[in-house]
Amino acid sequence: MIDEQALLAGVRKLDPEVLTEVHETYYPAIFRYVTFKVGNQQVAEDLTSEVFTRLLDAVRDRNAPQNTLRGWLYRVASFVVADYHRQRYKIEQTELSENLEADSIDPGEAFSKRQTLNELYQALEELTEDQQDVIALRFGYEMPIRDVAQTMGKSEGAVKQLQARAVAALSRKLSDWRSL
């Protein structure tokens, strides 16, 4: 069990060992959450690094998290992701994949996988903001329901209901598209 209060005390002192422990402890989960929200590994790496940079900036500006490190990191990650999406809509970008090798992957299979991912992300964008957050926290961040409820300021029952409705909506949308 992680003693967040002890970590927070070390973070406020900019203790290098504690900062390393915080990074090693929380980076993988924040990265999974961000990757789930943006769908691009390189962008997720950059955005996750931005979250930890903001933590250092907050400590230096004496605005360090007071009660919960994990909740603060999640909240900042959601702001960073939202900023990314706002900027992305301002500038239309075309993604080029460097991962495809001409001889090793069937182009039809690669297209099919990419199409399925695009459909999933489109379906996710059609969910409510709370549903998107629950899905991202539960499956991207791999948080237990109790922690999701605490992070979102909702009851466990409300989180379970949001998750069930979100999964049902995703299932409906994806099966509707497949039947076309």
C-alpha positions as CSV (number, residue, x, y, z in Angstrom):
1,M,0.0,0.0,0.0
2,I,1.4,3.4,-1.0
3,D,1.5,6.0,1.7
4,E,0.5,9.1,-0.3
5,Q,0.9,11.5,2.6
6,A,4.5,10.4,3.0
7,L,5.0,10.8,-0.8
8,L,3.4,14.2,-0.8
9,A,5.7,15.4,2.0
10,G,8.7,14.2,0.0
11,V,7.4,15.8,-3.2
12,R,6.9,19.1,-1.5
13,K,10.6,19.0,-0.4
14,L,11.6,18.1,-4.0
15,D,13.3,15.0,-2.6
16,P,14.9,13.3,-5.6
17,E,14.3,9.8,-4.3
18,V,10.7,10.5,-3.6
19,L,10.2,12.1,-7.0
20,T,11.7,9.1,-8.6
21,E,9.4,6.8,-6.6
22,V,6.4,8.9,-7.6
23,H,7.3,8.7,-11.2
24,E,7.9,5.0,-11.2
25,T,4.7,4.4,-9.2
26,Y,2.3,6.5,-11.1
27,Y,3.7,6.9,-14.6
28,P,2.5,3.6,-16.0
29,A,-1.1,4.1,-14.9
30,I,-1.2,7.7,-16.0
31,F,0.3,6.7,-19.3
32,R,-2.4,4.0,-19.8
33,Y,-5.1,6.5,-19.0
34,V,-3.7,9.1,-21.4
35,T,-3.2,6.5,-24.1
36,F,-6.7,5.4,-23.7
37,K,-8.0,8.9,-24.2
38,V,-5.8,9.9,-27.1
39,G,-5.2,6.6,-28.9
40,N,-1.6,7.4,-29.9
41,Q,1.4,6.1,-28.0
42,Q,3.9,8.8,-28.9
43,V,1.4,11.6,-28.1
44,A,0.5,9.8,-24.8
45,E,4.2,9.7,-23.9
46,D,4.5,13.4,-24.4
47,L,1.3,14.2,-22.6
48,T,2.1,12.0,-19.6
49,S,5.5,13.7,-19.3
50,E,3.6,17.0,-19.3
51,V,1.6,15.8,-16.3
52,F,4.7,15.1,-14.3
53,T,6.3,18.4,-15.5
54,R,3.2,20.2,-14.2
55,L,3.6,18.4,-10.8
56,L,7.1,19.8,-10.5
57,D,5.9,23.3,-11.6
58,A,3.1,23.1,-9.0
59,V,5.6,22.2,-6.2
60,R,8.0,25.0,-7.2
61,D,5.0,27.5,-7.3
62,R,3.9,26.2,-3.9
63,N,0.7,24.8,-5.4
64,A,1.5,21.2,-4.7
65,P,-1.3,18.7,-4.2
66,Q,-2.5,18.8,-0.6
67,N,-4.5,15.6,0.0
68,T,-4.1,13.0,-2.8
69,L,-1.3,12.6,-5.3
70,R,-3.1,10.1,-7.5
71,G,-6.3,12.2,-7.7
72,W,-4.2,15.3,-8.5
73,L,-2.3,13.5,-11.3
74,Y,-5.5,12.1,-12.8
75,R,-7.1,15.6,-12.8
76,V,-4.1,17.2,-14.4
77,A,-3.9,14.3,-16.9
78,S,-7.6,15.0,-17.9
79,F,-6.8,18.7,-18.3
80,V,-3.7,17.9,-20.4
81,V,-5.8,15.5,-22.6
82,A,-8.5,18.1,-23.0
83,D,-6.0,20.8,-24.0
84,Y,-4.5,18.3,-26.6
85,H,-7.9,17.6,-28.1
86,R,-8.8,21.3,-28.3
87,Q,-5.5,22.1,-30.1
88,R,-5.9,19.1,-32.3
89,Y,-9.3,20.3,-33.6
90,K,-7.7,23.7,-34.4
91,I,-5.1,22.1,-36.6
92,E,-6.1,19.2,-38.8
93,Q,-3.4,16.6,-38.8
94,T,-2.8,13.5,-40.8
95,E,-1.2,10.6,-38.9
96,L,1.5,8.7,-40.7
97,S,2.4,5.3,-39.2
98,E,6.0,4.3,-39.1
99,N,5.1,0.9,-37.7
100,L,3.9,-0.7,-40.9
101,E,6.4,-2.8,-42.9
102,A,5.4,-3.5,-46.4
103,D,6.3,-7.2,-46.4
104,S,5.2,-8.2,-42.9
105,I,1.6,-7.0,-42.6
106,D,-1.3,-7.6,-44.8
107,P,-2.7,-4.2,-45.8
108,G,-6.2,-5.4,-45.6
109,E,-5.7,-6.6,-42.0
110,A,-3.9,-3.4,-41.1
111,F,-6.8,-1.4,-42.5
112,S,-9.4,-3.5,-40.7
113,K,-7.6,-3.0,-37.4
114,R,-7.3,0.7,-37.9
115,Q,-10.9,0.9,-38.9
116,T,-12.0,-0.9,-35.7
117,L,-9.9,1.4,-33.6
118,N,-11.4,4.5,-35.3
119,E,-14.9,3.1,-34.7
120,L,-14.1,2.5,-31.1
121,Y,-12.7,6.0,-30.6
122,Q,-15.7,7.6,-32.4
123,A,-18.0,5.6,-30.2
124,L,-16.2,6.7,-27.1
125,E,-16.5,10.3,-28.1
126,E,-20.2,9.9,-28.3
127,L,-20.5,8.9,-24.6
128,T,-21.1,11.5,-21.9
129,E,-18.1,13.0,-20.3
130,D,-18.7,11.1,-17.1
131,Q,-19.1,7.8,-19.0
132,Q,-15.8,8.5,-20.9
133,D,-14.0,9.2,-17.6
134,V,-15.4,6.0,-16.0
135,I,-14.3,3.9,-19.0
136,A,-10.8,5.6,-19.1
137,L,-10.3,5.2,-15.3
138,R,-11.6,1.6,-15.1
139,F,-10.0,0.2,-18.3
140,G,-7.2,2.7,-19.2
141,Y,-6.0,3.5,-15.7
142,E,-7.1,0.1,-14.3
143,M,-8.6,1.7,-11.1
144,P,-10.9,-0.3,-8.9
145,I,-14.5,1.0,-8.7
146,R,-14.0,2.4,-5.2
147,D,-11.1,4.5,-6.3
148,V,-12.9,5.7,-9.4
149,A,-15.8,6.8,-7.2
150,Q,-13.5,8.6,-4.9
151,T,-11.6,10.3,-7.8
152,M,-14.8,11.4,-9.5
153,G,-16.6,12.4,-6.3
154,K,-19.5,9.9,-6.9
155,S,-20.8,6.9,-5.1
156,E,-19.7,3.4,-6.1
157,G,-23.2,2.6,-7.2
158,A,-23.2,5.6,-9.5
159,V,-19.9,4.5,-11.0
160,K,-21.1,1.0,-11.6
161,Q,-24.2,2.4,-13.3
162,L,-22.2,4.8,-15.5
163,Q,-19.8,1.9,-16.4
164,A,-22.7,-0.4,-17.3
165,R,-24.4,2.2,-19.4
166,A,-21.2,3.2,-21.1
167,V,-20.3,-0.4,-22.0
168,A,-23.9,-1.1,-23.3
169,A,-23.8,2.1,-25.4
170,L,-20.4,1.2,-26.9
171,S,-21.6,-2.3,-27.6
172,R,-24.7,-1.0,-29.3
173,K,-22.8,1.6,-31.4
174,L,-20.2,-0.9,-32.5
175,S,-22.7,-3.6,-33.4
176,D,-24.8,-1.1,-35.3
177,W,-21.8,-0.1,-37.4
178,R,-20.9,-3.7,-38.1
179,S,-24.4,-4.5,-39.3
180,L,-24.2,-1.8,-42.0
